[in-house]
């Protein structure tokens, strides 16, 4: 037993040294492998990039920057590169019956349009930070609304249905909120801001069997607007303009070749520049009701003469369709009309020309044609129309297409505040 113990005591130090050398070698090898793995992983962390908007190589299309595999998995089409060529610009395009999309910059087209059916697409929020959907009508040419002057409503005064979207119509659902009015006709270049619903929104084109619309009838770009975005429209605004000057047109205005659509009720807002105090509107074409069916006195379309749905004051009615410009007044000199001595505040405007109010209006008192300005913020106008156009007498009433075209309002801003009317 003593000899065995002696042998073990001699071997143990050697064994320990060998074991230590083996452990050091393995440790060094593991460290080298770990360093190589970290270097390899660091290459992949460099190519991570945000999924932001990008300009594709396809004319007229923007996309979202994704990896090639992400783009394919999401059902998009790659068109050009982004993120220093580590990503692809992914385009999302849907047509009739395309199901749903939650991608930013989705294009809804009518390429699969079929007459006598609906063409719809459901849009869902990309994430919880989205508050609005902006719809840009890059192309929008549906069947025209009714233009026939045939009397279809006999009482209390003869009227017709000019402006009704009987054949085609486009609408948007807003679960839990107010849907915008349905539109039809030609609206290329127009836009809408829609509240983004947690239950998703549905864009729907109802195409009649007798429609003249083709498979290229519309292309609508859908942009998701975050709640924190500077491009977010104020609440309650269907349209939002951000330039200091611009032009606002009613839907289906079509360079004065269209007609005002029925049952319109919406607001258009204009962002006030930091140094501006007032905004002014003027119009080269304004055909919005014919109060009392007197075209020669279209200038009576102001204040209480507008927005009436009965014949209590105006025997021939014809004055409901109007635009609201809160706190409107004539531009104070030097921009005001020559010889202006009276300047009254007014909210409602209608008739065959845009007027500012210089006297208490009556059914026969003409106002002054010209520019309408206001200090009141937010800068906003509202469009109102009913479901009929009165045609008595037929040659002079609003129930003719030429006297019911809607309006084109140009605007500009003033750095100085207006002098408020004193009486």
BELVENHU-V42295 format. One record per residue. N is the residue number from 1. PSI is psi in radians with two decimals (* if undefined). D_FIRST is the distance of its C-alpha to the first C-alpha in Angstrom with 2 decimals. Layout:
# BELVENHU-V42295
n=N psi=PSI d_first=D_FIRST
n=N psi=PSI d_first=D_FIRST
This chain:
# BELVENHU-V42295
n=1 psi=-0.64 d_first=0.00
n=2 psi=-0.64 d_first=3.77
n=3 psi=-0.70 d_first=5.45
n=4 psi=-0.77 d_first=5.24
n=5 psi=-0.65 d_first=6.32
n=6 psi=-0.70 d_first=8.71
n=7 psi=-0.74 d_first=10.10
n=8 psi=-0.65 d_first=10.90
n=9 psi=-0.45 d_first=12.57
n=10 psi=-0.60 d_first=14.66
n=11 psi=-0.58 d_first=15.80
n=12 psi=-0.80 d_first=16.77
n=13 psi=-0.67 d_first=19.90
n=14 psi=-0.76 d_first=21.28
n=15 psi=-0.72 d_first=20.95
n=16 psi=-0.77 d_first=22.69
n=17 psi=-0.70 d_first=25.50
n=18 psi=-0.76 d_first=26.11
n=19 psi=-0.73 d_first=26.31
n=20 psi=-0.72 d_first=28.72
n=21 psi=-0.70 d_first=30.91
n=22 psi=-0.74 d_first=31.16
n=23 psi=-0.70 d_first=32.18
n=24 psi=-0.70 d_first=34.80
n=25 psi=-0.79 d_first=36.22
n=26 psi=-0.72 d_first=36.58
n=27 psi=-0.74 d_first=38.13
n=28 psi=-0.68 d_first=40.62
n=29 psi=-0.76 d_first=41.53
n=30 psi=-0.70 d_first=42.15
n=31 psi=-0.70 d_first=44.27
n=32 psi=-0.73 d_first=46.31
n=33 psi=-0.75 d_first=46.91
n=34 psi=-0.75 d_first=47.92
n=35 psi=-0.73 d_first=50.37
n=36 psi=-0.72 d_first=51.89
n=37 psi=-0.73 d_first=52.33
n=38 psi=-0.68 d_first=53.97
n=39 psi=-0.70 d_first=56.32
n=40 psi=-0.73 d_first=57.23
n=41 psi=-0.59 d_first=57.91
n=42 psi=-0.46 d_first=60.01
n=43 psi=-0.70 d_first=62.43
n=44 psi=-0.54 d_first=63.19
n=45 psi=-0.44 d_first=63.81
n=46 psi=-0.58 d_first=66.56
n=47 psi=0.12 d_first=68.64
n=48 psi=2.35 d_first=68.91
n=49 psi=2.69 d_first=72.61
n=50 psi=2.63 d_first=74.96
n=51 psi=1.25 d_first=77.10
n=52 psi=2.98 d_first=80.39
n=53 psi=2.60 d_first=83.81
n=54 psi=2.77 d_first=84.42
n=55 psi=2.09 d_first=87.36
n=56 psi=3.06 d_first=87.04
n=57 psi=0.07 d_first=88.56
n=58 psi=2.19 d_first=90.84
n=59 psi=2.27 d_first=94.27
n=60 psi=0.25 d_first=94.95
n=61 psi=2.29 d_first=91.43
n=62 psi=2.82 d_first=88.75
n=63 psi=-2.90 d_first=85.22
n=64 psi=2.43 d_first=81.84
n=65 psi=2.01 d_first=78.96
n=66 psi=2.94 d_first=76.03
n=67 psi=2.82 d_first=73.44
n=68 psi=-0.72 d_first=74.69
n=69 psi=-0.66 d_first=72.45
n=70 psi=-0.74 d_first=73.54
n=71 psi=-0.81 d_first=77.18
n=72 psi=-0.75 d_first=76.85
n=73 psi=-0.52 d_first=74.95
n=74 psi=-0.03 d_first=77.70
n=75 psi=0.31 d_first=80.46
n=76 psi=3.12 d_first=81.88
n=77 psi=2.16 d_first=83.15
n=78 psi=2.39 d_first=81.82
n=79 psi=1.57 d_first=84.59
n=80 psi=3.02 d_first=83.58
n=81 psi=2.94 d_first=80.54
n=82 psi=3.08 d_first=79.54
n=83 psi=0.91 d_first=76.74
n=84 psi=0.67 d_first=76.77
n=85 psi=0.11 d_first=76.63
n=86 psi=-0.33 d_first=73.39
n=87 psi=3.04 d_first=75.48
n=88 psi=2.58 d_first=78.58
n=89 psi=1.94 d_first=81.78
n=90 psi=2.11 d_first=81.80
n=91 psi=2.38 d_first=85.22
n=92 psi=2.03 d_first=85.72
n=93 psi=2.22 d_first=88.93
n=94 psi=2.68 d_first=89.96
n=95 psi=-2.94 d_first=93.12
n=96 psi=2.30 d_first=94.79
n=97 psi=0.36 d_first=92.31
n=98 psi=0.10 d_first=89.41
n=99 psi=-2.01 d_first=87.61
n=100 psi=2.87 d_first=86.21
n=101 psi=2.46 d_first=84.85
n=102 psi=0.31 d_first=82.97
n=103 psi=2.46 d_first=82.93
n=104 psi=2.63 d_first=84.86
n=105 psi=0.84 d_first=87.79
n=106 psi=2.37 d_first=88.30
n=107 psi=2.13 d_first=91.52
n=108 psi=2.02 d_first=93.46
n=109 psi=2.86 d_first=95.97
n=110 psi=0.43 d_first=98.57
n=111 psi=-0.42 d_first=97.62
n=112 psi=0.41 d_first=97.20
n=113 psi=2.44 d_first=100.29
n=114 psi=2.23 d_first=102.27
n=115 psi=2.53 d_first=105.75
n=116 psi=0.35 d_first=106.27
n=117 psi=3.10 d_first=102.71
n=118 psi=2.71 d_first=100.46
n=119 psi=1.79 d_first=98.08
n=120 psi=2.81 d_first=95.30
n=121 psi=2.34 d_first=91.98
n=122 psi=2.27 d_first=89.69
n=123 psi=2.16 d_first=88.23
n=124 psi=2.70 d_first=85.24
n=125 psi=2.47 d_first=83.79
n=126 psi=-0.53 d_first=81.06
n=127 psi=3.10 d_first=79.41
n=128 psi=-0.18 d_first=80.34
n=129 psi=-0.08 d_first=81.69
n=130 psi=2.30 d_first=84.69
n=131 psi=-0.54 d_first=88.01
n=132 psi=2.80 d_first=90.67
n=133 psi=2.25 d_first=91.47
n=134 psi=2.17 d_first=93.95
n=135 psi=2.07 d_first=95.98
n=136 psi=2.05 d_first=97.71
n=137 psi=1.46 d_first=100.38
n=138 psi=-0.62 d_first=100.10
n=139 psi=2.32 d_first=102.43
n=140 psi=1.72 d_first=104.24
n=141 psi=1.53 d_first=107.36
n=142 psi=3.12 d_first=107.87
n=143 psi=2.51 d_first=111.16
n=144 psi=2.69 d_first=113.79
n=145 psi=3.12 d_first=114.65
n=146 psi=2.31 d_first=118.01
n=147 psi=-0.05 d_first=120.92
n=148 psi=2.41 d_first=123.74
n=149 psi=0.14 d_first=126.44
n=150 psi=2.27 d_first=127.48
n=151 psi=2.17 d_first=127.94
n=152 psi=-0.21 d_first=125.40
n=153 psi=2.09 d_first=125.73
n=154 psi=-0.55 d_first=129.25
n=155 psi=2.68 d_first=128.99
n=156 psi=-0.35 d_first=129.43
n=157 psi=2.51 d_first=130.20
n=158 psi=2.31 d_first=129.84
n=159 psi=2.87 d_first=126.41
n=160 psi=-3.02 d_first=124.15
n=161 psi=0.55 d_first=120.44
n=162 psi=2.31 d_first=120.18
n=163 psi=-0.05 d_first=116.61
n=164 psi=2.37 d_first=114.92
n=165 psi=1.29 d_first=111.84
n=166 psi=-0.63 d_first=113.01
n=167 psi=-1.00 d_first=111.63
n=168 psi=2.71 d_first=108.38
n=169 psi=2.69 d_first=106.37
n=170 psi=2.30 d_first=103.09
n=171 psi=2.85 d_first=101.26
n=172 psi=2.28 d_first=97.94
n=173 psi=2.54 d_first=96.30
n=174 psi=1.40 d_first=94.79
n=175 psi=2.21 d_first=93.05
n=176 psi=0.04 d_first=93.34
n=177 psi=-2.99 d_first=95.87
n=178 psi=2.19 d_first=99.32
n=179 psi=2.59 d_first=99.81
n=180 psi=2.85 d_first=102.03
n=181 psi=2.62 d_first=105.42
n=182 psi=2.55 d_first=105.65
n=183 psi=2.87 d_first=107.07
n=184 psi=-3.02 d_first=108.55
n=185 psi=-2.56 d_first=110.64
n=186 psi=2.10 d_first=109.66
n=187 psi=0.48 d_first=107.05
n=188 psi=2.27 d_first=105.41
n=189 psi=-0.20 d_first=104.10
n=190 psi=2.99 d_first=103.94
n=191 psi=2.88 d_first=100.78
n=192 psi=2.57 d_first=99.48
n=193 psi=2.20 d_first=96.78
n=194 psi=2.33 d_first=95.33
n=195 psi=2.22 d_first=93.07
n=196 psi=2.09 d_first=89.70
n=197 psi=2.54 d_first=88.98
n=198 psi=-0.39 d_first=85.59
n=199 psi=0.17 d_first=86.87
n=200 psi=2.77 d_first=87.75
n=201 psi=2.57 d_first=91.26
n=202 psi=2.19 d_first=93.20
n=203 psi=2.23 d_first=95.60
n=204 psi=2.19 d_first=98.19
n=205 psi=2.05 d_first=101.15
n=206 psi=2.01 d_first=103.58
n=207 psi=2.07 d_first=105.50
n=208 psi=2.77 d_first=108.77
n=209 psi=-0.43 d_first=109.91
n=210 psi=0.29 d_first=112.90
n=211 psi=2.62 d_first=110.85
n=212 psi=0.01 d_first=111.49
n=213 psi=2.53 d_first=107.87
n=214 psi=-3.12 d_first=105.85
n=215 psi=-0.16 d_first=102.15
n=216 psi=0.42 d_first=102.34
n=217 psi=-0.72 d_first=103.88
n=218 psi=2.60 d_first=101.17
n=219 psi=2.02 d_first=98.04
n=220 psi=2.07 d_first=96.57
n=221 psi=2.21 d_first=93.74
n=222 psi=1.97 d_first=91.59
n=223 psi=2.30 d_first=89.82
n=224 psi=2.17 d_first=87.47
n=225 psi=2.02 d_first=88.28
n=226 psi=2.68 d_first=85.61
n=227 psi=-0.52 d_first=86.72
n=228 psi=0.01 d_first=86.04
n=229 psi=2.49 d_first=87.95
n=230 psi=-0.27 d_first=91.03
n=231 psi=-0.01 d_first=92.67
n=232 psi=2.32 d_first=92.50
n=233 psi=2.62 d_first=96.03
n=234 psi=2.63 d_first=97.22
n=235 psi=2.42 d_first=97.05
n=236 psi=0.09 d_first=100.07
n=237 psi=2.05 d_first=100.94
n=238 psi=-0.56 d_first=101.23
n=239 psi=2.66 d_first=101.86
n=240 psi=2.11 d_first=100.70
n=241 psi=2.37 d_first=102.13
n=242 psi=0.00 d_first=100.39
n=243 psi=2.75 d_first=102.88
n=244 psi=-0.37 d_first=105.56
n=245 psi=2.70 d_first=108.23
n=246 psi=-3.02 d_first=108.36
n=247 psi=2.32 d_first=110.18
n=248 psi=2.30 d_first=109.65
n=249 psi=2.59 d_first=111.12
n=250 psi=2.72 d_first=111.46
n=251 psi=2.47 d_first=109.63
n=252 psi=0.43 d_first=111.67
n=253 psi=-0.81 d_first=113.89
n=254 psi=0.94 d_first=113.59
n=255 psi=0.72 d_first=115.78
n=256 psi=0.14 d_first=118.48
n=257 psi=-0.13 d_first=118.69
n=258 psi=-2.93 d_first=116.78
n=259 psi=2.70 d_first=117.62
n=260 psi=2.33 d_first=116.04
n=261 psi=2.61 d_first=113.61
n=262 psi=2.84 d_first=114.24
n=263 psi=0.74 d_first=112.12
n=264 psi=2.44 d_first=110.45
n=265 psi=1.65 d_first=108.96
n=266 psi=2.91 d_first=106.44
n=267 psi=2.54 d_first=105.91
n=268 psi=2.22 d_first=105.36
n=269 psi=2.63 d_first=103.77
n=270 psi=2.22 d_first=103.94
n=271 psi=2.24 d_first=101.41
n=272 psi=2.21 d_first=103.23
n=273 psi=2.70 d_first=102.57
n=274 psi=-0.62 d_first=101.40
n=275 psi=0.13 d_first=104.71
n=276 psi=2.55 d_first=107.06
n=277 psi=-0.48 d_first=109.07
n=278 psi=2.86 d_first=111.25
n=279 psi=2.52 d_first=111.48
n=280 psi=2.53 d_first=114.63
n=281 psi=2.45 d_first=115.40
n=282 psi=2.77 d_first=118.18
n=283 psi=2.39 d_first=119.04
n=284 psi=-0.22 d_first=120.97
n=285 psi=1.98 d_first=120.80
n=286 psi=1.81 d_first=120.82
n=287 psi=1.60 d_first=121.97
n=288 psi=1.48 d_first=120.66
n=289 psi=2.75 d_first=123.22
n=290 psi=1.58 d_first=127.00
n=291 psi=2.19 d_first=128.11
n=292 psi=0.34 d_first=131.21
n=293 psi=0.67 d_first=131.46
n=294 psi=1.63 d_first=133.24
n=295 psi=-0.57 d_first=131.88
n=296 psi=-0.41 d_first=134.46
n=297 psi=0.73 d_first=133.06
n=298 psi=-0.34 d_first=129.41
n=299 psi=-0.03 d_first=129.01
n=300 psi=-0.01 d_first=129.41
n=301 psi=1.37 d_first=125.78
n=302 psi=2.62 d_first=124.25
n=303 psi=-2.25 d_first=123.15
n=304 psi=-0.18 d_first=124.49
n=305 psi=-0.22 d_first=126.12
n=306 psi=2.66 d_first=122.63
n=307 psi=0.22 d_first=120.24
n=308 psi=2.33 d_first=122.93
n=309 psi=0.24 d_first=122.46
n=310 psi=3.00 d_first=125.87
n=311 psi=0.36 d_first=129.56
n=312 psi=-0.75 d_first=130.37
n=313 psi=-0.82 d_first=131.07
n=314 psi=2.01 d_first=131.31
n=315 psi=-0.62 d_first=133.39
n=316 psi=0.11 d_first=131.81
n=317 psi=-2.25 d_first=128.29
n=318 psi=0.56 d_first=126.13
n=319 psi=0.25 d_first=124.19
n=320 psi=-0.84 d_first=120.82
n=321 psi=2.23 d_first=118.71
n=322 psi=2.97 d_first=117.84
n=323 psi=2.41 d_first=115.30
n=324 psi=2.19 d_first=114.16
n=325 psi=1.62 d_first=113.97
n=326 psi=2.27 d_first=113.27
n=327 psi=0.50 d_first=115.53
n=328 psi=2.56 d_first=117.42
n=329 psi=2.89 d_first=120.39
n=330 psi=2.56 d_first=122.55
n=331 psi=2.26 d_first=121.17
n=332 psi=2.46 d_first=122.74
n=333 psi=2.52 d_first=124.87
n=334 psi=-0.05 d_first=124.58
n=335 psi=-0.20 d_first=122.78
n=336 psi=2.96 d_first=124.93
n=337 psi=2.57 d_first=128.05
n=338 psi=2.40 d_first=131.28
n=339 psi=0.28 d_first=133.35
n=340 psi=2.14 d_first=130.63
n=341 psi=-0.45 d_first=131.84
n=342 psi=2.39 d_first=129.90
n=343 psi=1.90 d_first=126.20
n=344 psi=2.57 d_first=124.64
n=345 psi=2.58 d_first=121.09
n=346 psi=2.60 d_first=120.34
n=347 psi=-0.59 d_first=117.35
n=348 psi=2.43 d_first=118.76
n=349 psi=2.34 d_first=120.16
n=350 psi=-2.94 d_first=121.72
n=351 psi=-2.81 d_first=124.80
n=352 psi=0.11 d_first=125.72
n=353 psi=2.68 d_first=124.78
n=354 psi=2.24 d_first=122.33
n=355 psi=2.72 d_first=124.25
n=356 psi=2.72 d_first=123.88
n=357 psi=2.14 d_first=125.86
n=358 psi=-0.01 d_first=128.88
n=359 psi=2.72 d_first=130.79
n=360 psi=2.14 d_first=130.21
n=361 psi=2.61 d_first=130.02
n=362 psi=-3.08 d_first=132.33
n=363 psi=-0.18 d_first=132.75
n=364 psi=-0.01 d_first=135.15
n=365 psi=2.15 d_first=134.01
n=366 psi=2.56 d_first=132.40
n=367 psi=-2.93 d_first=129.55
n=368 psi=2.13 d_first=128.81
n=369 psi=2.47 d_first=126.91
n=370 psi=-2.79 d_first=124.21
n=371 psi=2.42 d_first=120.77
n=372 psi=2.21 d_first=118.96
n=373 psi=2.82 d_first=116.52
n=374 psi=2.56 d_first=114.30
n=375 psi=-0.27 d_first=112.16
n=376 psi=2.29 d_first=110.30
n=377 psi=2.69 d_first=106.54
n=378 psi=2.70 d_first=104.52
n=379 psi=2.02 d_first=106.63
n=380 psi=2.49 d_first=107.18
n=381 psi=2.73 d_first=109.82
n=382 psi=2.43 d_first=109.95
n=383 psi=2.32 d_first=111.69
n=384 psi=2.32 d_first=113.41
n=385 psi=2.64 d_first=115.30
n=386 psi=-2.86 d_first=116.59
n=387 psi=0.25 d_first=116.87
n=388 psi=2.83 d_first=120.46
n=389 psi=2.18 d_first=123.01
n=390 psi=2.49 d_first=126.56
n=391 psi=0.88 d_first=129.39
n=392 psi=1.97 d_first=132.63
n=393 psi=2.60 d_first=134.66
n=394 psi=-0.64 d_first=132.73
n=395 psi=-0.35 d_first=133.77
n=396 psi=-0.31 d_first=132.68
n=397 psi=3.04 d_first=129.83
n=398 psi=-0.16 d_first=126.11
n=399 psi=0.53 d_first=125.87
n=400 psi=2.50 d_first=126.32
n=401 psi=-0.70 d_first=123.47
n=402 psi=-0.42 d_first=124.95
n=403 psi=0.19 d_first=125.16
n=404 psi=0.73 d_first=121.70
n=405 psi=-0.22 d_first=119.45
n=406 psi=-2.67 d_first=117.20
n=407 psi=2.82 d_first=116.61
n=408 psi=1.91 d_first=115.05
n=409 psi=2.15 d_first=114.42
n=410 psi=2.63 d_first=113.48
n=411 psi=2.72 d_first=112.06
n=412 psi=2.87 d_first=111.52
n=413 psi=2.72 d_first=110.37
n=414 psi=2.43 d_first=112.07
n=415 psi=-0.41 d_first=110.50
n=416 psi=2.50 d_first=113.33
n=417 psi=2.67 d_first=113.80
n=418 psi=2.64 d_first=116.96
n=419 psi=2.13 d_first=119.79
n=420 psi=2.48 d_first=119.83
n=421 psi=2.50 d_first=123.19
n=422 psi=-0.11 d_first=125.33
n=423 psi=* d_first=127.61
